[in-house]
Amino acid sequence: MDPYGALVLAGGSARRLGGVHKPGLLVGGVRLLDRVLAAVPDAAPRVVVGPPQPTPPDVRMVREEPPGGGPVAALSAGLTALGDAAQQPISRLALLAGDLPFLSPAVITALRRGADGRDGAVLVDPDGRDQYLAGVYRLEALADAVASVGPPTGVPLRRVVTRLDLARIAAPDRPDGAPPWLDCDDADDVRAAEAFARRASGQ
């Protein structure tokens, strides 16, 4: 498969969690952001968009403008940073939310394969909902779609990605049953994620 980069959106206001910094929450003793980055260990470059926070040495941190400007503003800032940081040309980009504790390299591989010949591939949950922030996209197509919507502040992500020809990929099964599409939007989600993490560790 072609080389790829990774862009993790790790901002947001987390209103349903009382405004905490979600990517810093621990699930199974590991920060959510670290869990997401572990799903893309071979991506280069890796860029995180959000407020300053600890990251591995190879990860570049950037902030959308204005801060809190929404996912497309964050995506736009990340695409610019990705171009600045790339050491070699890449044609594919994993675009991920920073609160997905059960993504894995196997899921990313399935998405990369599913994106072949298309503008991208996104994970689909059992209810048929497309998870646009668990996807692999053709970089040029995604950048063109972002540019086509004009000023990105406040633009819904759906308005960008629905312009693309996307494959919809069901997640590979995990032995522990943890759903890779589970995002930690509220306290119930965090408790569910913690329960899956305990099960995976045999506790």
Secondary structure, 3 states (H helix, E strand, C coil): CCCEEEEEECCCCCHHHCCCCHHHCEECCEEHHHHHHHCCCCCCCEEEECCCCCCCCCEEEECCCCCCCCHHHHHHHHHHHHHHHCCCCCCEEEEEECCCCCCCHHHHHHHHHHCCCCCEEEEECCCCCEEEEEEEEEHHHHHHHHHHCCCCCCCCHHHHHCCCCEEEEECCCCCCCCCCCCCCCCHHHHHHHHHHHHHHCCC
